[in-house]
Amino acid sequence: MMEEKKQRLSLMSIIRRIYDIIATLMIALAAIVAVLWICGIRPYAVISGSMEPAIHVGSVCIVDQHASFKDVAKNDIIAFRAGSDTLVTHRAVSITPEGIVTKGDANNTEDATLVTDENFVGRTVFSIPKVGYIIRFVHTRRGLITAAAVLAAFILFGAAVSEKKEKKKK
């Protein structure tokens, strides 16, 4: 009986440590995202294959919104507004006095919209494959409810395996 109790305590200790590690990683990730947000670094989900194979559908592009329009060079991947609600991430193929000519790597023609200082959003720093699917899902009603439920379950699980409860049992 005593051996069984020790094993149960040991298993609870392991579960608590795993929970603590996951919670710490979540807090660290949230802090990193907050700092990047403050610094003007924004994530954008990729929904089309126009930049394949450099940037895949479902990736998330990390865009530096403090990048200077004047510093954009040929072959840079930039984000810009094409219309009021469309954000595009394409490669700069030439720089003209009128603005920047862009083209998606997988497209046959250059974009009709010329990028100017007014519609320039920033320079793409890097992209992370597949993460865009998660971001797009969380931006839906179902995704928001799912994320809230998972977070609530995680918090409740943490309360259930807290060290305080374990100490009360001893």
BAMI-370219 format. One record per residue: x, y, z of N, C-alpha, C in turn; residue in three letters. Coordinates in Angstrom, 3 decimals. Layout:
N
+----------+----------+----------+----------+----------+----------+----------+----------+----------+------+
|     n_px |     n_py |     n_pz |    ca_px |    ca_py |    ca_pz |     c_px |     c_py |     c_pz | code |
+----------+----------+----------+----------+----------+----------+----------+----------+----------+------+
|        X |        Y |        Z |        X |        Y |        Z |        X |        Y |        Z |  ala |
...
+----------+----------+----------+----------+----------+----------+----------+----------+----------+------+
//
This chain:
170
+----------+----------+----------+----------+----------+----------+----------+----------+----------+------+
|     n_px |     n_py |     n_pz |    ca_px |    ca_py |    ca_pz |     c_px |     c_py |     c_pz | code |
+----------+----------+----------+----------+----------+----------+----------+----------+----------+------+
|    0.807 |   -1.184 |    0.000 |    0.000 |    0.000 |    0.000 |    0.863 |    1.267 |    0.000 |  met |
|    1.904 |    1.247 |    0.817 |    2.810 |    2.390 |    0.907 |    3.555 |    2.598 |   -0.414 |  met |
|    3.950 |    1.496 |   -1.059 |    4.668 |    1.555 |   -2.336 |    3.770 |    2.172 |   -3.416 |  glu |
|    2.503 |    1.808 |   -3.411 |    1.542 |    2.332 |   -4.373 |    1.353 |    3.838 |   -4.182 |  glu |
|    1.321 |    4.280 |   -2.961 |    1.179 |    5.705 |   -2.667 |    2.410 |    6.479 |   -3.146 |  lys |
|    3.599 |    5.907 |   -2.972 |    4.834 |    6.551 |   -3.436 |    4.839 |    6.668 |   -4.957 |  lys |
|    4.383 |    5.618 |   -5.646 |    4.334 |    5.650 |   -7.104 |    3.350 |    6.719 |   -7.584 |  gln |
|    2.208 |    6.820 |   -6.906 |    1.205 |    7.816 |   -7.274 |    1.768 |    9.225 |   -7.062 |  arg |
|    2.472 |    9.434 |   -5.950 |    3.081 |   10.732 |   -5.681 |    4.153 |   11.055 |   -6.708 |  leu |
|    4.917 |   10.041 |   -7.098 |    5.961 |   10.235 |   -8.095 |    5.347 |   10.596 |   -9.446 |  ser |
|    4.271 |    9.910 |   -9.836 |    3.595 |   10.204 |  -11.088 |    3.012 |   11.620 |  -11.052 |  leu |
|    2.415 |   12.013 |   -9.951 |    1.877 |   13.366 |   -9.814 |    2.986 |   14.406 |   -9.912 |  met |
|    4.120 |   14.087 |   -9.342 |    5.263 |   14.991 |   -9.411 |    5.714 |   15.178 |  -10.864 |  ser |
|    5.748 |   14.115 |  -11.617 |    6.139 |   14.184 |  -13.035 |    5.105 |   14.994 |  -13.822 |  ile |
|    3.829 |   14.724 |  -13.595 |    2.763 |   15.453 |  -14.285 |    2.841 |   16.941 |  -13.956 |  ile |
|    3.074 |   17.259 |  -12.677 |    3.206 |   18.652 |  -12.253 |    4.381 |   19.329 |  -12.946 |  arg |
|    5.500 |   18.632 |  -13.069 |    6.688 |   19.203 |  -13.724 |    6.418 |   19.452 |  -15.218 |  arg |
|    5.769 |   18.497 |  -15.872 |    5.422 |   18.676 |  -17.290 |    4.490 |   19.876 |  -17.443 |  ile |
|    3.495 |   19.967 |  -16.573 |    2.577 |   21.110 |  -16.599 |    3.349 |   22.414 |  -16.410 |  tyr |
|    4.254 |   22.444 |  -15.441 |    5.045 |   23.656 |  -15.181 |    5.889 |   24.039 |  -16.393 |  asp |
|    6.471 |   23.062 |  -17.066 |    7.290 |   23.335 |  -18.251 |    6.427 |   23.920 |  -19.363 |  ile |
|    5.267 |   23.308 |  -19.614 |    4.369 |   23.807 |  -20.656 |    3.887 |   25.216 |  -20.318 |  ile |
|    3.518 |   25.445 |  -19.066 |    3.055 |   26.771 |  -18.649 |    4.164 |   27.806 |  -18.818 |  ala |
|    5.380 |   27.455 |  -18.461 |    6.520 |   28.363 |  -18.613 |    6.766 |   28.682 |  -20.080 |  thr |
|    6.691 |   27.665 |  -20.940 |    6.880 |   27.889 |  -22.377 |    5.783 |   28.785 |  -22.945 |  leu |
|    4.553 |   28.598 |  -22.487 |    3.441 |   29.436 |  -22.953 |    3.639 |   30.894 |  -22.526 |  met |
|    4.075 |   31.086 |  -21.305 |    4.311 |   32.446 |  -20.808 |    5.471 |   33.086 |  -21.566 |  ile |
|    6.533 |   32.332 |  -21.797 |    7.682 |   32.850 |  -22.541 |    7.279 |   33.219 |  -23.968 |  ala |
|    6.495 |   32.360 |  -24.616 |    6.034 |   32.643 |  -25.975 |    5.167 |   33.900 |  -26.006 |  leu |
|    4.280 |   34.033 |  -25.026 |    3.429 |   35.225 |  -24.948 |    4.277 |   36.481 |  -24.747 |  ala |
|    5.300 |   36.391 |  -23.920 |    6.180 |   37.539 |  -23.689 |    6.939 |   37.912 |  -24.964 |  ala |
|    7.424 |   36.901 |  -25.685 |    8.145 |   37.158 |  -26.943 |    7.228 |   37.818 |  -27.956 |  ile |
|    6.018 |   37.296 |  -28.091 |    5.052 |   37.868 |  -29.035 |    4.724 |   39.309 |  -28.646 |  val |
|    4.548 |   39.570 |  -27.357 |    4.240 |   40.929 |  -26.898 |    5.380 |   41.894 |  -27.225 |  ala |
|    6.610 |   41.477 |  -26.976 |    7.772 |   42.327 |  -27.266 |    7.873 |   42.584 |  -28.769 |  val |
|    7.704 |   41.535 |  -29.575 |    7.764 |   41.705 |  -31.028 |    6.654 |   42.640 |  -31.509 |  leu |
|    5.463 |   42.502 |  -30.934 |    4.339 |   43.362 |  -31.303 |    4.666 |   44.823 |  -31.013 |  trp |
|    5.219 |   45.073 |  -29.838 |    5.603 |   46.433 |  -29.455 |    6.662 |   46.982 |  -30.410 |  ile |
|    7.536 |   46.102 |  -30.896 |    8.614 |   46.509 |  -31.816 |    8.158 |   46.605 |  -33.272 |  cys |
|    6.864 |   46.400 |  -33.528 |    6.352 |   46.546 |  -34.888 |    6.476 |   45.303 |  -35.746 |  gly |
|    6.733 |   44.165 |  -35.136 |    6.834 |   42.906 |  -35.873 |    5.466 |   42.242 |  -35.803 |  ile |
|    4.873 |   41.980 |  -36.980 |    3.525 |   41.414 |  -37.034 |    3.500 |   40.108 |  -37.820 |  arg |
|    2.687 |   39.161 |  -37.350 |    2.512 |   37.915 |  -38.103 |    1.324 |   38.033 |  -39.059 |  pro |
|    1.479 |   37.496 |  -40.255 |    0.393 |   37.451 |  -41.231 |    0.321 |   36.058 |  -41.828 |  tyr |
|   -0.873 |   35.483 |  -41.853 |   -1.070 |   34.144 |  -42.409 |   -1.106 |   34.221 |  -43.934 |  ala |
|   -0.461 |   33.254 |  -44.581 |   -0.419 |   33.181 |  -46.041 |   -1.568 |   32.292 |  -46.515 |  val |
|   -2.417 |   32.842 |  -47.386 |   -3.587 |   32.086 |  -47.820 |   -3.548 |   31.693 |  -49.296 |  ile |
|   -2.519 |   32.139 |  -50.022 |   -2.432 |   31.745 |  -51.434 |   -1.035 |   31.206 |  -51.728 |  ser |
|   -0.920 |   30.539 |  -52.849 |    0.359 |   29.938 |  -53.238 |    1.197 |   30.806 |  -54.146 |  gly |
|    0.921 |   32.103 |  -54.172 |    1.628 |   32.988 |  -55.097 |    3.127 |   33.102 |  -54.810 |  ser |
|    3.556 |   32.778 |  -53.604 |    4.988 |   32.872 |  -53.279 |    5.664 |   31.498 |  -53.161 |  met |
|    4.978 |   30.446 |  -53.609 |    5.579 |   29.100 |  -53.606 |    6.796 |   29.112 |  -54.528 |  glu |
|    7.856 |   28.433 |  -54.258 |    8.122 |   27.603 |  -53.092 |    8.793 |   28.353 |  -51.934 |  pro |
|    9.040 |   29.643 |  -52.090 |    9.719 |   30.388 |  -51.021 |    8.878 |   30.449 |  -49.749 |  ala |
|    7.591 |   30.717 |  -49.916 |    6.671 |   30.789 |  -48.774 |    5.446 |   29.962 |  -49.133 |  ile |
|    5.177 |   28.942 |  -48.344 |    4.083 |   28.012 |  -48.621 |    2.748 |   28.495 |  -48.067 |  his |
|    1.672 |   28.053 |  -48.697 |    0.328 |   28.294 |  -48.174 |    0.280 |   27.726 |  -46.754 |  val |
|   -0.342 |   28.471 |  -45.851 |   -0.432 |   28.023 |  -44.463 |    0.729 |   28.478 |  -43.600 |  gly |
|    1.694 |   29.141 |  -44.200 |    2.808 |   29.687 |  -43.417 |    2.346 |   30.976 |  -42.746 |  ser |
|    3.132 |   31.440 |  -41.825 |    2.910 |   32.765 |  -41.265 |    4.159 |   33.577 |  -41.601 |  val |
|    3.943 |   34.753 |  -42.185 |    5.044 |   35.665 |  -42.487 |    5.226 |   36.612 |  -41.315 |  cys |
|    6.444 |   36.804 |  -40.934 |    6.767 |   37.746 |  -39.869 |    7.264 |   39.013 |  -40.560 |  ile |
|    6.496 |   40.101 |  -40.399 |    6.747 |   41.339 |  -41.139 |    7.192 |   42.443 |  -40.193 |  val |
|    8.305 |   43.086 |  -40.545 |    8.819 |   44.227 |  -39.794 |    8.163 |   45.490 |  -40.330 |  asp |
|    7.214 |   46.031 |  -39.569 |    6.499 |   47.212 |  -40.019 |    7.299 |   48.501 |  -39.845 |  gln |
|    8.452 |   48.394 |  -39.202 |    9.312 |   49.580 |  -39.072 |   10.333 |   49.662 |  -40.204 |  his |
|   10.316 |   48.676 |  -41.101 |   11.230 |   48.712 |  -42.240 |   10.917 |   49.941 |  -43.090 |  ala |
|   11.946 |   50.529 |  -43.621 |   11.780 |   51.746 |  -44.407 |   11.474 |   51.413 |  -45.870 |  ser |
|   10.496 |   52.085 |  -46.422 |   10.150 |   51.923 |  -47.832 |   11.356 |   52.236 |  -48.709 |  phe |
|   12.098 |   53.265 |  -48.331 |   13.258 |   53.695 |  -49.133 |   14.384 |   52.658 |  -49.153 |  lys |
|   14.416 |   51.766 |  -48.141 |   15.489 |   50.774 |  -48.057 |   15.171 |   49.448 |  -48.745 |  asp |
|   13.983 |   49.327 |  -49.332 |   13.628 |   48.086 |  -50.016 |   14.519 |   47.923 |  -51.243 |  val |
|   15.050 |   46.724 |  -51.406 |   15.928 |   46.413 |  -52.543 |   15.286 |   45.330 |  -53.401 |  ala |
|   15.755 |   45.224 |  -54.615 |   15.284 |   44.183 |  -55.512 |   15.477 |   42.819 |  -54.833 |  lys |
|   14.488 |   41.931 |  -54.969 |   14.444 |   40.580 |  -54.398 |   14.006 |   40.522 |  -52.938 |  asn |
|   13.814 |   41.670 |  -52.283 |   13.245 |   41.646 |  -50.935 |   11.797 |   41.164 |  -51.023 |  asp |
|   11.358 |   40.461 |  -50.015 |    9.956 |   40.070 |  -49.931 |    9.286 |   41.078 |  -49.011 |  ile |
|    8.254 |   41.744 |  -49.559 |    7.609 |   42.823 |  -48.815 |    6.108 |   42.571 |  -48.702 |  ile |
|    5.503 |   43.230 |  -47.723 |    4.054 |   43.178 |  -47.536 |    3.498 |   44.554 |  -47.866 |  ala |
|    2.353 |   44.544 |  -48.556 |    1.723 |   45.803 |  -48.934 |    0.216 |   45.605 |  -49.053 |  phe |
|   -0.503 |   46.710 |  -49.024 |   -1.961 |   46.678 |  -49.151 |   -2.326 |   46.832 |  -50.627 |  arg |
|   -3.163 |   45.913 |  -51.088 |   -3.722 |   45.998 |  -52.440 |   -5.228 |   46.132 |  -52.244 |  ala |
|   -5.694 |   47.344 |  -52.166 |   -7.096 |   47.578 |  -51.812 |   -7.189 |   47.823 |  -50.320 |  gly |
|   -8.416 |   48.011 |  -49.849 |   -8.588 |   48.397 |  -48.450 |   -8.395 |   47.250 |  -47.468 |  ser |
|   -8.704 |   46.011 |  -47.877 |   -8.632 |   44.915 |  -46.905 |   -7.765 |   43.742 |  -47.347 |  asp |
|   -6.968 |   43.922 |  -48.380 |   -6.137 |   42.822 |  -48.879 |   -4.664 |   43.116 |  -48.614 |  thr |
|   -4.033 |   42.221 |  -47.866 |   -2.599 |   42.332 |  -47.619 |   -1.905 |   41.318 |  -48.520 |  leu |
|   -0.885 |   41.761 |  -49.240 |   -0.160 |   40.904 |  -50.175 |    1.301 |   40.851 |  -49.748 |  val |
|    1.883 |   39.667 |  -49.855 |    3.311 |   39.499 |  -49.595 |    3.930 |   38.949 |  -50.869 |  thr |
|    4.703 |   39.786 |  -51.557 |    5.357 |   39.402 |  -52.812 |    6.781 |   39.935 |  -52.851 |  his |
|    7.501 |   39.485 |  -53.857 |    8.902 |   39.866 |  -54.026 |    9.019 |   41.155 |  -54.849 |  arg |
|    9.911 |   42.045 |  -54.437 |   10.197 |   43.261 |  -55.212 |   11.044 |   42.842 |  -56.419 |  ala |
|   10.517 |   43.085 |  -57.624 |   11.265 |   42.695 |  -58.830 |   11.992 |   43.871 |  -59.462 |  val |
|   11.509 |   45.079 |  -59.193 |   12.248 |   46.265 |  -59.641 |   11.800 |   47.481 |  -58.842 |  ser |
|   12.709 |   48.440 |  -58.767 |   12.439 |   49.684 |  -58.052 |   12.429 |   50.789 |  -59.104 |  ile |
|   11.328 |   51.521 |  -59.178 |   11.206 |   52.612 |  -60.151 |   10.969 |   53.913 |  -59.387 |  thr |
|   11.091 |   55.043 |  -60.051 |   10.792 |   56.316 |  -59.380 |    9.333 |   56.404 |  -58.912 |  pro |
|    8.430 |   55.668 |  -59.589 |    7.012 |   55.696 |  -59.221 |    6.700 |   54.778 |  -58.044 |  glu |
|    7.527 |   53.782 |  -57.828 |    7.282 |   52.838 |  -56.744 |    7.963 |   51.505 |  -56.996 |  gly |
|    7.530 |   50.484 |  -56.249 |    8.146 |   49.160 |  -56.325 |    7.228 |   48.238 |  -57.132 |  ile |
|    7.820 |   47.562 |  -58.121 |    7.097 |   46.574 |  -58.906 |    7.299 |   45.233 |  -58.216 |  val |
|    6.187 |   44.517 |  -57.969 |    6.253 |   43.245 |  -57.251 |    5.667 |   42.119 |  -58.098 |  thr |
|    5.996 |   40.904 |  -57.675 |    5.481 |   39.722 |  -58.356 |    5.592 |   38.549 |  -57.400 |  lys |
|    4.558 |   37.734 |  -57.368 |    4.628 |   36.493 |  -56.616 |    5.544 |   35.522 |  -57.357 |  gly |
|    6.357 |   34.773 |  -56.630 |    7.306 |   33.851 |  -57.266 |    6.613 |   32.843 |  -58.187 |  asp |
|    5.406 |   32.427 |  -57.822 |    4.682 |   31.431 |  -58.621 |    3.812 |   32.068 |  -59.711 |  ala |
|    3.753 |   33.372 |  -59.750 |    2.923 |   34.063 |  -60.746 |    3.693 |   34.295 |  -62.032 |  asn |
|    2.969 |   34.368 |  -63.152 |    3.598 |   34.607 |  -64.458 |    3.759 |   36.084 |  -64.766 |  asn |
|    2.945 |   36.917 |  -64.128 |    2.994 |   38.347 |  -64.427 |    3.239 |   39.158 |  -63.160 |  thr |
|    3.694 |   40.372 |  -63.390 |    3.906 |   41.297 |  -62.277 |    2.562 |   41.770 |  -61.743 |  glu |
|    2.551 |   42.228 |  -60.501 |    1.321 |   42.710 |  -59.886 |    0.864 |   44.013 |  -60.537 |  asp |
|   -0.450 |   44.189 |  -60.639 |   -1.025 |   45.408 |  -61.211 |   -0.857 |   46.589 |  -60.259 |  ala |
|   -0.813 |   46.307 |  -58.957 |   -0.686 |   47.354 |  -57.951 |    0.782 |   47.699 |  -57.737 |  thr |
|    1.122 |   48.954 |  -57.934 |    2.466 |   49.436 |  -57.671 |    2.574 |   49.753 |  -56.182 |  leu |
|    3.652 |   49.338 |  -55.542 |    3.821 |   49.603 |  -54.116 |    4.456 |   50.975 |  -53.937 |  val |
|    3.779 |   51.802 |  -53.168 |    4.284 |   53.133 |  -52.843 |    4.441 |   53.236 |  -51.334 |  thr |
|    4.937 |   54.350 |  -50.890 |    5.111 |   54.557 |  -49.450 |    3.763 |   54.468 |  -48.720 |  asp |
|    2.670 |   54.827 |  -49.421 |    1.342 |   54.836 |  -48.807 |    0.785 |   53.434 |  -48.557 |  glu |
|    1.047 |   52.475 |  -49.455 |    0.475 |   51.134 |  -49.270 |    1.503 |   50.099 |  -48.810 |  asn |
|    2.720 |   50.541 |  -48.584 |    3.784 |   49.667 |  -48.075 |    3.528 |   49.364 |  -46.603 |  phe |
|    3.584 |   48.071 |  -46.228 |    3.361 |   47.666 |  -44.836 |    4.683 |   47.358 |  -44.148 |  val |
|    5.559 |   46.607 |  -44.821 |    6.848 |   46.278 |  -44.219 |    7.581 |   45.201 |  -44.982 |  gly |
|    8.728 |   44.848 |  -44.451 |    9.569 |   43.814 |  -45.062 |    9.360 |   42.497 |  -44.323 |  arg |
|    9.210 |   41.421 |  -45.088 |    9.074 |   40.096 |  -44.493 |   10.447 |   39.655 |  -43.989 |  thr |
|   10.525 |   39.376 |  -42.707 |   11.783 |   38.984 |  -42.079 |   12.017 |   37.490 |  -42.274 |  val |
|   10.978 |   36.688 |  -42.003 |   11.038 |   35.244 |  -42.229 |    9.627 |   34.686 |  -42.200 |  phe |
|    9.505 |   33.416 |  -42.534 |    8.188 |   32.780 |  -42.467 |    8.313 |   31.460 |  -41.728 |  ser |
|    7.206 |   31.051 |  -41.124 |    7.156 |   29.793 |  -40.385 |    6.070 |   28.930 |  -41.029 |  ile |
|    6.442 |   27.788 |  -41.600 |    5.446 |   26.938 |  -42.262 |    4.383 |   26.424 |  -41.295 |  pro |
|    3.174 |   26.255 |  -41.797 |    2.020 |   25.632 |  -41.127 |    1.386 |   26.469 |  -40.015 |  lys |
|    2.084 |   27.377 |  -39.398 |    1.550 |   28.138 |  -38.266 |    0.393 |   29.041 |  -38.697 |  val |
|    0.384 |   29.444 |  -39.941 |   -0.701 |   30.274 |  -40.452 |   -2.054 |   29.592 |  -40.365 |  gly |
|   -2.078 |   28.267 |  -40.518 |   -3.336 |   27.533 |  -40.383 |   -3.919 |   27.713 |  -38.986 |  tyr |
|   -3.051 |   27.675 |  -37.986 |   -3.502 |   27.841 |  -36.598 |   -4.031 |   29.256 |  -36.387 |  ile |
|   -3.301 |   30.242 |  -36.877 |   -3.717 |   31.638 |  -36.722 |   -5.061 |   31.873 |  -37.402 |  ile |
|   -5.223 |   31.357 |  -38.612 |   -6.489 |   31.530 |  -39.326 |   -7.632 |   30.840 |  -38.591 |  arg |
|   -7.362 |   29.656 |  -38.031 |   -8.398 |   28.936 |  -37.292 |   -8.819 |   29.702 |  -36.046 |  phe |
|   -7.850 |   30.234 |  -35.314 |   -8.161 |   30.964 |  -34.082 |   -8.931 |   32.253 |  -34.381 |  val |
|   -8.818 |   32.772 |  -35.581 |   -9.561 |   33.981 |  -35.948 |  -10.998 |   33.694 |  -36.380 |  his |
|  -11.427 |   32.447 |  -36.282 |  -12.823 |   32.111 |  -36.547 |  -13.556 |   31.982 |  -35.218 |  thr |
|  -14.874 |   31.997 |  -35.258 |  -15.653 |   31.848 |  -34.029 |  -15.355 |   30.496 |  -33.379 |  arg |
|  -15.363 |   29.443 |  -34.180 |  -15.096 |   28.103 |  -33.661 |  -13.679 |   28.005 |  -33.086 |  arg |
|  -12.724 |   28.623 |  -33.758 |  -11.341 |   28.593 |  -33.288 |  -11.155 |   29.343 |  -31.983 |  gly |
|  -11.822 |   30.476 |  -31.865 |  -11.734 |   31.267 |  -30.632 |  -12.334 |   30.497 |  -29.463 |  leu |
|  -13.483 |   29.858 |  -29.696 |  -14.120 |   29.054 |  -28.644 |  -13.221 |   27.875 |  -28.273 |  ile |
|  -12.636 |   27.222 |  -29.273 |  -11.738 |   26.092 |  -29.016 |  -10.516 |   26.540 |  -28.214 |  thr |
|   -9.911 |   27.655 |  -28.614 |   -8.731 |   28.162 |  -27.905 |   -9.073 |   28.515 |  -26.458 |  ala |
|  -10.217 |   29.153 |  -26.257 |  -10.645 |   29.507 |  -24.896 |  -10.891 |   28.246 |  -24.060 |  ala |
|  -11.509 |   27.237 |  -24.664 |  -11.786 |   25.985 |  -23.946 |  -10.486 |   25.264 |  -23.578 |  ala |
|   -9.539 |   25.233 |  -24.503 |   -8.246 |   24.576 |  -24.227 |   -7.514 |   25.322 |  -23.108 |  val |
|   -7.523 |   26.639 |  -23.170 |   -6.866 |   27.435 |  -22.124 |   -7.538 |   27.212 |  -20.770 |  leu |
|   -8.857 |   27.215 |  -20.743 |   -9.589 |   26.976 |  -19.493 |   -9.293 |   25.578 |  -18.948 |  ala |
|   -9.273 |   24.586 |  -19.832 |   -8.974 |   23.211 |  -19.406 |   -7.554 |   23.126 |  -18.853 |  ala |
|   -6.624 |   23.827 |  -19.485 |   -5.236 |   23.834 |  -19.022 |   -5.134 |   24.449 |  -17.633 |  phe |
|   -5.833 |   25.551 |  -17.432 |   -5.811 |   26.217 |  -16.118 |   -6.460 |   25.325 |  -15.055 |  ile |
|   -7.599 |   24.729 |  -15.386 |   -8.271 |   23.835 |  -14.434 |   -7.409 |   22.608 |  -14.123 |  leu |
|   -6.757 |   22.066 |  -15.131 |   -5.866 |   20.930 |  -14.920 |   -4.727 |   21.334 |  -13.980 |  phe |
|   -4.192 |   22.527 |  -14.200 |   -3.126 |   23.023 |  -13.331 |   -3.572 |   23.151 |  -11.892 |  gly |
|   -4.798 |   23.612 |  -11.699 |   -5.324 |   23.727 |  -10.342 |   -5.515 |   22.348 |   -9.715 |  ala |
|   -5.895 |   21.383 |  -10.527 |   -6.137 |   20.024 |  -10.011 |   -4.849 |   19.328 |   -9.591 |  ala |
|   -3.748 |   19.654 |  -10.234 |   -2.485 |   18.977 |   -9.891 |   -1.545 |   19.888 |   -9.109 |  val |
|   -2.106 |   20.941 |   -8.537 |   -1.245 |   21.880 |   -7.820 |   -0.607 |   21.229 |   -6.594 |  ser |
|    0.510 |   21.745 |   -6.228 |    1.246 |   21.220 |   -5.071 |    0.464 |   21.427 |   -3.775 |  glu |
|   -0.363 |   22.464 |   -3.708 |   -1.136 |   22.738 |   -2.504 |   -2.076 |   21.581 |   -2.194 |  lys |
|   -2.758 |   21.099 |   -3.216 |   -3.677 |   19.973 |   -3.006 |   -2.910 |   18.727 |   -2.563 |  lys |
|   -1.737 |   18.535 |   -3.149 |   -0.927 |   17.365 |   -2.812 |   -0.466 |   17.446 |   -1.356 |  glu |
|   -0.100 |   18.646 |   -0.928 |    0.360 |   18.808 |    0.460 |   -0.768 |   18.585 |    1.452 |  lys |
|   -2.000 |   18.983 |    1.077 |   -3.153 |   18.768 |    1.971 |   -3.437 |   17.289 |    2.172 |  lys |
|   -3.180 |   16.482 |    1.148 |   -3.426 |   15.047 |    1.230 |   -2.440 |   14.356 |    2.150 |  lys |
|   -1.244 |   14.916 |    2.296 |   -0.201 |   14.290 |    3.118 |   -0.511 |   14.441 |    4.529 |  lys |
+----------+----------+----------+----------+----------+----------+----------+----------+----------+------+
//
